Amino acid sequence: MKLSAREIRSRAVEARAHYARCDLCAHDCRVDRTHGPAGVCQEGDGLFLAGAGVHFGEEPRLVPSGLILIGGCNLACQSCETYEFSLERRGLVKTTPPELASLLLDLEKRGARNANFVTPTHVLPALLEGLAIAADHGFSLPVVWNCGGYESLPALRLLEGIVDICRAASRTPPRCGKASPR
Ligand code: SF4
């Protein structure tokens, strides 16, 4: 992360405004997500996590990696490796930005070399809010954006200076239909 905590907070405020007419990914739905699930991803404005932990199953240069597994997705790839929480939204826990910040600080304390957000794009604003709080408390790990490579230009602008490594991992063509309803 090249930006200060203050700059990340300012980015997070800017990002949250996008939920009202969502253009965070290339589906460009322009729907209001502030009143509940909407758009192709069928997401509202909350953050739901499937888990977090120090992970050794990534590329050697990334490990130990501080994995944050995010519920939901803006894609619906036919061979999704994380379909249980990305598409079927099983076992998710609603997580506030301060709770996300605590998780990030804990991963850093436990020796993670980075914060590795898995399927992050649809909840970009909530993640920036958590990162801003964590940065206030000294969090300084590189950020890995472990996504499907389907971000919009506005989303990429919001992430500039915050994300250090983009790991776009879509292996099969996405179906452009709706994801499973929550
Ligand atoms: S994140 Fe993408 S799929 Fe979801 S509402 Fe926004 S533009 Fe649509």
py3Dmol code that shows the C-alpha trace and the ligand (Angstrom):
import py3Dmol

protein = """\
ATOM      1  CA  MET A   1       0.000   0.000   0.000  1.00  0.00           C
ATOM      2  CA  LYS A   2       1.487   3.293  -1.083  1.00  0.00           C
ATOM      3  CA  LEU A   3      -1.286   5.490   0.330  1.00  0.00           C
ATOM      4  CA  SER A   4      -1.581   6.727   3.920  1.00  0.00           C
ATOM      5  CA  ALA A   5      -4.442   5.668   6.200  1.00  0.00           C
ATOM      6  CA  ARG A   6      -6.059   9.075   5.609  1.00  0.00           C
ATOM      7  CA  GLU A   7      -5.843   8.680   1.840  1.00  0.00           C
ATOM      8  CA  ILE A   8      -7.253   5.134   2.006  1.00  0.00           C
ATOM      9  CA  ARG A   9     -10.166   6.409   4.136  1.00  0.00           C
ATOM     10  CA  SER A  10     -10.881   9.113   1.591  1.00  0.00           C
ATOM     11  CA  ARG A  11     -10.820   6.460  -1.180  1.00  0.00           C
ATOM     12  CA  ALA A  12     -13.201   4.296   0.887  1.00  0.00           C
ATOM     13  CA  VAL A  13     -15.718   7.157   1.164  1.00  0.00           C
ATOM     14  CA  GLU A  14     -15.494   7.689  -2.586  1.00  0.00           C
ATOM     15  CA  ALA A  15     -15.857   3.934  -3.175  1.00  0.00           C
ATOM     16  CA  ARG A  16     -18.955   3.569  -0.957  1.00  0.00           C
ATOM     17  CA  ALA A  17     -20.799   6.103  -3.101  1.00  0.00           C
ATOM     18  CA  HIS A  18     -20.541   3.594  -5.976  1.00  0.00           C
ATOM     19  CA  TYR A  19     -22.941   1.197  -4.182  1.00  0.00           C
ATOM     20  CA  ALA A  20     -25.830   3.569  -4.978  1.00  0.00           C
ATOM     21  CA  ARG A  21     -25.360   3.067  -8.725  1.00  0.00           C
ATOM     22  CA  CYS A  22     -22.973   0.172  -8.879  1.00  0.00           C
ATOM     23  CA  ASP A  23     -20.321   0.210 -11.583  1.00  0.00           C
ATOM     24  CA  LEU A  24     -17.606  -1.633  -9.648  1.00  0.00           C
ATOM     25  CA  CYS A  25     -17.210  -4.318 -12.290  1.00  0.00           C
ATOM     26  CA  ALA A  26     -17.581  -4.594 -16.038  1.00  0.00           C
ATOM     27  CA  HIS A  27     -21.200  -5.802 -15.734  1.00  0.00           C
ATOM     28  CA  ASP A  28     -21.873  -2.093 -15.121  1.00  0.00           C
ATOM     29  CA  CYS A  29     -25.318  -2.823 -13.596  1.00  0.00           C
ATOM     30  CA  ARG A  30     -25.915   0.749 -12.307  1.00  0.00           C
ATOM     31  CA  VAL A  31     -28.233  -0.633  -9.604  1.00  0.00           C
ATOM     32  CA  ASP A  32     -28.703   0.630  -6.035  1.00  0.00           C
ATOM     33  CA  ARG A  33     -27.143  -1.925  -3.661  1.00  0.00           C
ATOM     34  CA  THR A  34     -27.797   0.114  -0.512  1.00  0.00           C
ATOM     35  CA  HIS A  35     -31.259  -1.410   0.040  1.00  0.00           C
ATOM     36  CA  GLY A  36     -30.345  -5.070  -0.363  1.00  0.00           C
ATOM     37  CA  PRO A  37     -29.058  -7.541  -2.962  1.00  0.00           C
ATOM     38  CA  ALA A  38     -29.138  -6.219  -6.527  1.00  0.00           C
ATOM     39  CA  GLY A  39     -27.347  -6.518  -9.859  1.00  0.00           C
ATOM     40  CA  VAL A  40     -25.734  -9.534 -11.504  1.00  0.00           C
ATOM     41  CA  CYS A  41     -23.790 -10.326  -8.326  1.00  0.00           C
ATOM     42  CA  GLN A  42     -26.928 -10.075  -6.134  1.00  0.00           C
ATOM     43  CA  GLU A  43     -24.959  -8.285  -3.430  1.00  0.00           C
ATOM     44  CA  GLY A  44     -26.020  -5.551  -1.023  1.00  0.00           C
ATOM     45  CA  ASP A  45     -23.608  -3.199   0.726  1.00  0.00           C
ATOM     46  CA  GLY A  46     -22.500  -5.556   3.525  1.00  0.00           C
ATOM     47  CA  LEU A  47     -19.360  -7.657   3.769  1.00  0.00           C
ATOM     48  CA  PHE A  48     -19.657 -11.412   4.351  1.00  0.00           C
ATOM     49  CA  LEU A  49     -16.595 -13.585   4.973  1.00  0.00           C
ATOM     50  CA  ALA A  50     -16.144 -17.343   4.692  1.00  0.00           C
ATOM     51  CA  GLY A  51     -12.917 -17.354   6.683  1.00  0.00           C
ATOM     52  CA  ALA A  52      -9.418 -15.950   7.148  1.00  0.00           C
ATOM     53  CA  GLY A  53      -6.047 -17.440   7.984  1.00  0.00           C
ATOM     54  CA  VAL A  54      -2.377 -17.808   7.189  1.00  0.00           C
ATOM     55  CA  HIS A  55      -2.188 -19.946   4.050  1.00  0.00           C
ATOM     56  CA  PHE A  56       0.722 -21.817   2.438  1.00  0.00           C
ATOM     57  CA  GLY A  57      -1.014 -23.003  -0.758  1.00  0.00           C
ATOM     58  CA  GLU A  58      -0.282 -19.978  -2.952  1.00  0.00           C
ATOM     59  CA  GLU A  59       2.667 -19.311  -5.273  1.00  0.00           C
ATOM     60  CA  PRO A  60       5.965 -19.564  -3.328  1.00  0.00           C
ATOM     61  CA  ARG A  61       6.587 -15.805  -3.428  1.00  0.00           C
ATOM     62  CA  LEU A  62       3.241 -15.113  -1.772  1.00  0.00           C
ATOM     63  CA  VAL A  63       3.473 -17.517   1.164  1.00  0.00           C
ATOM     64  CA  PRO A  64       2.776 -17.372   3.992  1.00  0.00           C
ATOM     65  CA  SER A  65      -0.242 -15.471   2.684  1.00  0.00           C
ATOM     66  CA  GLY A  66      -2.897 -13.775   4.802  1.00  0.00           C
ATOM     67  CA  LEU A  67      -6.011 -15.141   3.140  1.00  0.00           C
ATOM     68  CA  ILE A  68      -9.357 -13.368   3.476  1.00  0.00           C
ATOM     69  CA  LEU A  69     -12.124 -15.468   1.868  1.00  0.00           C
ATOM     70  CA  ILE A  70     -15.019 -13.288   0.746  1.00  0.00           C
ATOM     71  CA  GLY A  71     -18.588 -14.440   0.190  1.00  0.00           C
ATOM     72  CA  GLY A  72     -20.269 -13.819  -3.159  1.00  0.00           C
ATOM     73  CA  CYS A  73     -18.724 -12.903  -6.498  1.00  0.00           C
ATOM     74  CA  ASN A  74     -19.379 -10.736  -9.539  1.00  0.00           C
ATOM     75  CA  LEU A  75     -18.775 -13.742 -11.809  1.00  0.00           C
ATOM     76  CA  ALA A  76     -20.222 -17.256 -11.954  1.00  0.00           C
ATOM     77  CA  CYS A  77     -17.419 -19.308 -13.508  1.00  0.00           C
ATOM     78  CA  GLN A  78     -18.411 -22.848 -14.473  1.00  0.00           C
ATOM     79  CA  SER A  79     -15.473 -24.462 -12.617  1.00  0.00           C
ATOM     80  CA  CYS A  80     -15.278 -22.126  -9.643  1.00  0.00           C
ATOM     81  CA  GLU A  81     -12.789 -23.499  -7.096  1.00  0.00           C
ATOM     82  CA  THR A  82     -14.513 -21.630  -4.267  1.00  0.00           C
ATOM     83  CA  TYR A  83     -18.142 -22.144  -5.288  1.00  0.00           C
ATOM     84  CA  GLU A  84     -19.258 -23.036  -1.745  1.00  0.00           C
ATOM     85  CA  PHE A  85     -18.809 -19.476  -0.547  1.00  0.00           C
ATOM     86  CA  SER A  86     -18.431 -17.558  -3.838  1.00  0.00           C
ATOM     87  CA  LEU A  87     -21.582 -18.844  -5.547  1.00  0.00           C
ATOM     88  CA  GLU A  88     -23.612 -20.763  -2.976  1.00  0.00           C
ATOM     89  CA  ARG A  89     -22.717 -18.414  -0.117  1.00  0.00           C
ATOM     90  CA  ARG A  90     -22.447 -21.206   2.427  1.00  0.00           C
ATOM     91  CA  GLY A  91     -21.209 -20.543   5.957  1.00  0.00           C
ATOM     92  CA  LEU A  92     -20.740 -16.808   5.654  1.00  0.00           C
ATOM     93  CA  VAL A  93     -20.341 -14.428   8.577  1.00  0.00           C
ATOM     94  CA  LYS A  94     -21.333 -10.770   8.344  1.00  0.00           C
ATOM     95  CA  THR A  95     -18.208  -8.722   9.078  1.00  0.00           C
ATOM     96  CA  THR A  96     -17.918  -5.011   9.857  1.00  0.00           C
ATOM     97  CA  PRO A  97     -14.951  -2.887   8.708  1.00  0.00           C
ATOM     98  CA  PRO A  98     -13.501  -2.751  12.285  1.00  0.00           C
ATOM     99  CA  GLU A  99     -13.757  -6.553  12.471  1.00  0.00           C
ATOM    100  CA  LEU A 100     -11.991  -6.855   9.110  1.00  0.00           C
ATOM    101  CA  ALA A 101      -9.270  -4.498  10.379  1.00  0.00           C
ATOM    102  CA  SER A 102      -8.757  -6.750  13.439  1.00  0.00           C
ATOM    103  CA  LEU A 103      -8.433  -9.788  11.167  1.00  0.00           C
ATOM    104  CA  LEU A 104      -5.849  -8.001   9.004  1.00  0.00           C
ATOM    105  CA  LEU A 105      -3.786  -6.919  12.015  1.00  0.00           C
ATOM    106  CA  ASP A 106      -3.952 -10.450  13.412  1.00  0.00           C
ATOM    107  CA  LEU A 107      -2.738 -11.953  10.101  1.00  0.00           C
ATOM    108  CA  GLU A 108       0.179  -9.508  10.061  1.00  0.00           C
ATOM    109  CA  LYS A 109       1.045 -10.412  13.661  1.00  0.00           C
ATOM    110  CA  ARG A 110       0.967 -14.118  12.747  1.00  0.00           C
ATOM    111  CA  GLY A 111       3.620 -13.691  10.032  1.00  0.00           C
ATOM    112  CA  ALA A 112       1.562 -13.306   6.838  1.00  0.00           C
ATOM    113  CA  ARG A 113       3.546 -11.618   4.049  1.00  0.00           C
ATOM    114  CA  ASN A 114       0.481 -10.031   2.481  1.00  0.00           C
ATOM    115  CA  ALA A 115      -3.289  -9.536   2.744  1.00  0.00           C
ATOM    116  CA  ASN A 116      -4.764 -11.758   0.059  1.00  0.00           C
ATOM    117  CA  PHE A 117      -8.414 -10.875  -0.719  1.00  0.00           C
ATOM    118  CA  VAL A 118     -10.143 -13.737  -2.551  1.00  0.00           C
ATOM    119  CA  THR A 119     -13.029 -12.591  -4.851  1.00  0.00           C
ATOM    120  CA  PRO A 120     -12.958  -8.992  -3.641  1.00  0.00           C
ATOM    121  CA  THR A 121     -14.254  -6.705  -6.400  1.00  0.00           C
ATOM    122  CA  HIS A 122     -17.980  -6.660  -5.534  1.00  0.00           C
ATOM    123  CA  VAL A 123     -17.170  -5.522  -1.959  1.00  0.00           C
ATOM    124  CA  LEU A 124     -14.322  -3.146  -2.781  1.00  0.00           C
ATOM    125  CA  PRO A 125     -15.717  -0.252  -0.644  1.00  0.00           C
ATOM    126  CA  ALA A 126     -16.054  -2.375   2.515  1.00  0.00           C
ATOM    127  CA  LEU A 127     -12.525  -3.729   2.057  1.00  0.00           C
ATOM    128  CA  LEU A 128     -11.065  -0.228   1.714  1.00  0.00           C
ATOM    129  CA  GLU A 129     -12.889   0.775   4.915  1.00  0.00           C
ATOM    130  CA  GLY A 130     -11.297  -2.146   6.776  1.00  0.00           C
ATOM    131  CA  LEU A 131      -7.870  -1.409   5.298  1.00  0.00           C
ATOM    132  CA  ALA A 132      -8.117   2.255   6.363  1.00  0.00           C
ATOM    133  CA  ILE A 133      -8.835   1.279   9.985  1.00  0.00           C
ATOM    134  CA  ALA A 134      -6.046  -1.316   9.959  1.00  0.00           C
ATOM    135  CA  ALA A 135      -3.603   1.232   8.456  1.00  0.00           C
ATOM    136  CA  ASP A 136      -4.502   3.607  11.310  1.00  0.00           C
ATOM    137  CA  HIS A 137      -3.134   0.909  13.633  1.00  0.00           C
ATOM    138  CA  GLY A 138       0.079   0.368  11.688  1.00  0.00           C
ATOM    139  CA  PHE A 139      -0.971  -2.322   9.186  1.00  0.00           C
ATOM    140  CA  SER A 140       1.450  -2.167   6.254  1.00  0.00           C
ATOM    141  CA  LEU A 141       1.374  -5.505   4.384  1.00  0.00           C
ATOM    142  CA  PRO A 142       1.172  -5.570   0.567  1.00  0.00           C
ATOM    143  CA  VAL A 143      -2.354  -6.137  -0.721  1.00  0.00           C
ATOM    144  CA  VAL A 144      -3.097  -8.990  -3.164  1.00  0.00           C
ATOM    145  CA  TRP A 145      -6.287  -8.571  -5.233  1.00  0.00           C
ATOM    146  CA  ASN A 146      -7.173 -12.206  -5.987  1.00  0.00           C
ATOM    147  CA  CYS A 147      -9.940 -11.585  -8.489  1.00  0.00           C
ATOM    148  CA  GLY A 148     -11.533 -12.707 -11.751  1.00  0.00           C
ATOM    149  CA  GLY A 149     -10.052  -9.817 -13.743  1.00  0.00           C
ATOM    150  CA  TYR A 150     -13.466  -8.239 -14.399  1.00  0.00           C
ATOM    151  CA  GLU A 151     -13.027  -4.874 -12.680  1.00  0.00           C
ATOM    152  CA  SER A 152     -14.346  -1.632 -14.151  1.00  0.00           C
ATOM    153  CA  LEU A 153     -12.123   1.350 -14.842  1.00  0.00           C
ATOM    154  CA  PRO A 154     -13.608   3.278 -11.861  1.00  0.00           C
ATOM    155  CA  ALA A 155     -12.779   0.290  -9.615  1.00  0.00           C
ATOM    156  CA  LEU A 156      -9.195   0.163 -10.875  1.00  0.00           C
ATOM    157  CA  ARG A 157      -8.836   3.886 -10.175  1.00  0.00           C
ATOM    158  CA  LEU A 158     -10.093   3.369  -6.622  1.00  0.00           C
ATOM    159  CA  LEU A 159      -7.528   0.600  -6.092  1.00  0.00           C
ATOM    160  CA  GLU A 160      -4.525   2.444  -7.521  1.00  0.00           C
ATOM    161  CA  GLY A 161      -1.863   2.934  -4.853  1.00  0.00           C
ATOM    162  CA  ILE A 162      -3.575   0.435  -2.521  1.00  0.00           C
ATOM    163  CA  VAL A 163      -3.304  -2.900  -4.344  1.00  0.00           C
ATOM    164  CA  ASP A 164       0.242  -4.173  -4.879  1.00  0.00           C
ATOM    165  CA  ILE A 165      -0.416  -7.464  -6.717  1.00  0.00           C
ATOM    166  CA  CYS A 166      -3.392  -8.306  -8.937  1.00  0.00           C
ATOM    167  CA  ARG A 167      -3.852 -12.051  -9.286  1.00  0.00           C
ATOM    168  CA  ALA A 168      -6.629 -12.534 -11.845  1.00  0.00           C
ATOM    169  CA  ALA A 169      -7.497 -16.217 -11.718  1.00  0.00           C
ATOM    170  CA  SER A 170     -10.520 -16.904 -13.915  1.00  0.00           C
ATOM    171  CA  ARG A 171      -9.862 -20.153 -15.807  1.00  0.00           C
ATOM    172  CA  THR A 172     -13.186 -20.748 -17.506  1.00  0.00           C
ATOM    173  CA  PRO A 173     -15.504 -18.308 -19.275  1.00  0.00           C
ATOM    174  CA  PRO A 174     -17.963 -16.734 -16.859  1.00  0.00           C
ATOM    175  CA  ARG A 175     -21.668 -17.247 -17.305  1.00  0.00           C
ATOM    176  CA  CYS A 176     -23.209 -13.827 -17.331  1.00  0.00           C
ATOM    177  CA  GLY A 177     -26.438 -14.890 -15.600  1.00  0.00           C
ATOM    178  CA  LYS A 178     -27.369 -14.113 -12.049  1.00  0.00           C
ATOM    179  CA  ALA A 179     -25.380 -15.589  -9.181  1.00  0.00           C
ATOM    180  CA  SER A 180     -27.364 -17.663  -6.652  1.00  0.00           C
ATOM    181  CA  PRO A 181     -29.688 -15.499  -4.567  1.00  0.00           C
ATOM    182  CA  ARG A 182     -28.782 -15.194  -0.893  1.00  0.00           C
TER     183      ARG A 182
END
"""
ligand_1 = """\
8
SF4
S -20.340 -5.456 -8.567
Fe -20.608 -5.765 -10.760
S -22.209 -7.368 -10.875
Fe -22.334 -6.472 -8.821
S -23.901 -4.848 -9.014
Fe -21.839 -3.918 -9.280
S -21.562 -3.834 -11.504
Fe -23.197 -5.341 -11.091
"""
view = py3Dmol.view(width=600, height=400)
view.addModel(protein, "pdb")
view.setStyle({"model": 0}, {"cartoon": {"style": "trace"}})
view.addModel(ligand_1, "xyz")
view.setStyle({"model": 1}, {"stick": {}})
view.zoomTo()
view.show()
